[in-house]
Amino acid sequence: MLGFIHLFSLALAVFALAMLAPAAVGLLHGELAAAIWFLAMAGGIGFAAGGLILAFRGRPRRPSGQDGYFFAVALWCIPAVLGALPLMPTAGLDFWGAIFESTSGYTTTGATVLGQLSVVARSAIFWRAELQWLGGLATLVSIGIVLAPGGTGGLPGRHIGLLDPATPGGDYRLRAVIRDIAGAYGVLTVACLLLLLLVGIPVFDAFCLTFSTVSTGGFMPRDGNLAVYRNGAAEVVLMVFMLAGGTSVLWHRMLIGRRWQLLLEHRESYWVIGMAIAVGIAYAFAYHRVAPMFVGLAPLTTLRESLLAGISLVTTTGYSAGGVNLSLLPLTLVLLLALAGGGSFSTAGGLKYYRIGGMLVQARHELRRLIYPHGVRSTRFGSQPYNMPMMRAIWGHLFVSLLTVAVAALVVSVAGSNFIGALSSAIAAFANIGPLHGAGWGSEGVWQEFADMPGFAKLALATAMVLGRLEVVALLAAFNAAYWRS
């Protein structure tokens, strides 16, 4: 348990340091009360984290497998609650609204209960954007050091050594993985920020959009969509970094290290990029059907905004621009694409494409077995091999995921939403693409907005967001009765 406490105390220290940024924003914009709130929270959390670090200094702290699962659960639950506390006074939210907003930001879901952002304190807007960035980092760290090595939900661990190929085991290995992940994530963040500033996005908005984009979160710093900036170059920048966030960090390492053989065999990230482009083209045709391409928008503008919508949907970000929004495609197709999500070892939500690939490979082999019962076949999706334990884990993860969506939809429907609206909100929460629910399918009846839901419905959706990030079964592993009996 000492290993778990040590890891979590370091995460709390980072969280406390992050609160200094919205405090500075509050001071710059004359929001003294908000700045005091953030400074007080940073001091309290930092004091607790420092006390834990000093208390266990010099003691053995190599975490066990069970410690890792506890770390993952605590990493997603406790910061989401702590992040809600300053949102109550600074954004004018009640407790359940603040919990929902904080969890939505931290899990990079992007669903919001805030009305007009123009009347919300700038420090609160910055904080919820920064929460997304912290959540994107937490996603990559928890996958790299806990979920993938443990094979949670069938997560592939074959190429995990790309993150630290020269390190031994134990505590040093954990530090190396975290260092490599945080370094790559930081480089993406700085590059996105500089490019947005270069194309003319205001400084405050550039920071918030950068945090939302590299984490595939989707929070906007202003009311409306990206069309408010009237900046096509900025939309192109955001598309590039959404794809970077929605594809595997292992693929990025292969690309940087010029591991050509592995690059050729790695199929998942190519499928994510290809699907994003295909969905973007589908949005262009859908827009042309409802509003001819040469009326209202120029052809290149239509194509750019359509590609942005496609990339945003596949990477579970949720951005839109101009007249091209997520609701132009049929709701069933959009929900399936959102549930599929992006790539493994990425900040995107959803089931992940390597799981979809594994299920398709197995389905094809089962069909072939009807004709050639004793045939010998390779079970691979590019460089990813599948064996029966992995496939059982994938199917188990799918079952628990669908059960989570069903329970969340049931709770929301009890709160007063119709079935389609409840299902949309549940999938949006679990797949971490909150703006999907607010896209507006007019023919599907009146949907209950997140802000209008009662507290228990907001709590159910916040729980679904966290379970989506925990890969669901990690929670079951952390509270396994067999572990507690031993």
Secondary structure, DSSP 8 states (H G I E B T S, - for coil): -HHHHHHHHHHHHHHHHHTHHHHHHHHHTT-HHHHHHHHHHHHHHHHHHHHHHHHTTTS-----HHHHHHHHHHHHHHHHHHHHTTHHHHH---HHHHHHHHHHHHTT--------GGGS-HHHHHHHHHHHHHHHHHHHHHIIIIITTTTGGG---TTGGGGSTT--SHHHHHHHHHHHHHHHHHHHHHHHHHHHHHTT--HHHHHHHHHHHHTT----SSSS-GGGG--HHHHHHHHHHHHHHHS-HHHHHHHHTT-HHHHHH--HHHHHHHHHHHHHHHHHHHHHHHS-TTSSS-HHHHHHHHHHHHHHHHTT----BTTB-GGGS-HHHHHHHHHH-S-TTSS--SS-HHHHHHHHHHHHHHHHHTT-TT-----EETTEE--HHHHHHHHHHHHHHHHHHHHHHHHHHHTT--HHHHHHHHHHHHTT-GGGTTS--GGG-----GGGS-HHHHHHHHHHHHHHHTTTHHHHHHT-HHHHH-
